[in-house]
Amino acid sequence: MNRLFIALPIDEAIIQNLLPVHDVLGSFADVVKVVEPSQYHLTLKFIGECEGSIARAIEHEFPQLSLPIIRFDYTVKDIGMFPNIKHPAVIWTGIHTDERALSQMVTSTQIFAKKFGIKEEVRSFVPHLTLARIRKGRKLTEKINDTLQPFTSMEFGSATFNRIVLFSSKLTPQGPVYTPLQEIRL
């Protein structure tokens, strides 16, 4: 089985600007599991586990993905939590961009995945980068919330999405390992 997803990679300068947040979150490793900065991306479509033949077909067809738009700008800012601040499971930073352009990109990836029997996402799309996940059975403390406070309204930079990538994801005890399989330049 192959675990696949389609994403927009994040600019290296923004990743560097997010390192202080990563370091702060990493200091609370008993409560949160941080995402490695090299793994930051905006997921457009999580495909999930696929049989080998379907995964190969997706990889083969990916370069023909019909995209209605070209490059578009984005800004990374703010810190938030899913599902909410009182009972968070995920700590994230927001991606602010042209909503129409991003919606078209998401729709294109949904249509592409549907050709291979992949179900459409039913949750509304919230553009974000996952920074950390709360460990099972743990809760954020007041100290962690206070330490994150200076970052909650911070802007981490702006850039342009210039490529879309099909990734494979291998889960390991150290965290997921993402491997780019195909790339389309925008």
N, C-alpha and C positions, 0 to 999 in steps of 0.2 A: 504494500500500500504506500502511496505517495501522498504527502500532505502539501497542498498548494494554496497560494494566494496571489492576488494581483495588487500591486501597490505603486505609489509614487514615492521615490526616495527623497530624503531631506538633504538640503544643502549642507556642506561640511561646515561653513561658518556658523550656521544656526546650531549645529550639533555642538560645536565648541562653546557657543554662548550658553548652552544648556548644561554644561559640565558642572557648574556650581550646584545646580539643583540635584544632579545625579550624585554628587559627593555628599550633599546633605542627606538625601534619602538613603544612600549607602551606609551612612553612620547609624541607621536604625535597622540593620539587616535582620535583627531578631523579629521585627514586625513586618517589614516590607521586603519584597524581592524586586530589585531594580532591573530595568531593561538596560542592556548594554547600549551605550550611545551609538555604536556602529550599527545597531539593529533598528534605529528609529526610521519609521516610514509611515505614510498615510495609506492604510489598507482601503482599497476600493471594493474588493470582493474577496472574501474568504471562501475558497472552494472546498477546503477540507481534505479528508482522506479519499483517495481515488485508487481504483485498481490500476495496475500497470498499463494496460491498453488504453484506458481513458486518459490517464496522465500523459502518455506519449502523444495521444491525439490532441490534447489541449496544448501541449508544448509545440507540436508541429503546426497547429492552426493559429497560435498566438500572434505571429507576425502579420496575419491578415485581419487582426482585430480592427473593426471599423470605428474610427475615432472622429467625431464631428468637429473637434476643435484642435487648435495648436497650443503652444505654450501659454501658460497663464501664471500670474504672480500670486504670491501668498505671504502672509505674515504669521509668525508663531508668537503667541502671547497668552498670558494668564495661566493659572493653575486651577484645575477643577477635579472633581471626583465623581465616579459612577458607583452606584446609582445615585447617591447623594452624599452630602458632607457628613451627615449623622451616622450613616452605615456604609462607608466606602468599601469598594472591592478593588477599585482601580484609581490611581492618581495619574492625571493627564495634563497636557498643555494643549490649548486650542489652536486650530489652524483657521485663519480668517482669509477668505479668498472670494473670488467671483462665484457666487452661489450657482448661477446658471451654468457656467462652464464646468464646475465640479459636478453638478447634477447630471449634465450630459455625459461626463466621463463615467460616473457611477452607472448610469443607465446602459451605456455601451458595454461595460464589463458584465452587467447582469444579463444582457441579451446574449453575449458571447458564452457565458457559463451555462445558460439555459439550454443551448444547443447540445450540451453534453450531459443533460439530465440533472444539473445542479439547481437546487431550489433557490428561489429569489429570497433575499433578506426581507423579513417583515418589519424589523425595527427601523425606526427613522435613522437616517444617516447623520451622524454628528462628527464632523472632521476634527480629528485630534491625534496626538502622538501619545501612546501609552508610555509613561515614565516608570511606573512601578505598580505592582499588584500587592494587595494586603495578603499576608500569609494566612492560610486556613486556621481559623480559631483565634486569630489575633485581632486587635482593634487599634486604631490610631490613638495615640495618647495626646493629651493637651500639649505636652512638650513638642511632639512632632508637628502638630498644627501650628504652634507658635513659631517653630523654626522655619516652616514653609511660608509663613505670613508675608515676609518681604518679597516673595516671588509671585504672589497671587495675582498681581496686576502688572507684572513686568512684561515688556516686549523683548523677545529673544532674537528678533531679526526678520528680514524679508528676503525673498529670493523668487526664482521662477521655476515652476515645475517644467522640466524639459525632457523627461523620459518616463515611461511606464514600464514596469518590470513584472514578469511572471517569476515568482520565487517558489522554491521548495523549502519546506520547514521540517527539520529533524529535531525531535524533542530529546534532550539529554538531561542528565541530573544537574549539569551546570547551567542549563537554560537552552532555549532553542538555537539552532544553527540554521541561518537562512542562506540559501544558495541561489543566485540569480540563474535562471534557465534561459530566458529570452528577454530581449529588451527592444522597445520601440522608441525611437527618438521623436520627440514632438516638434 
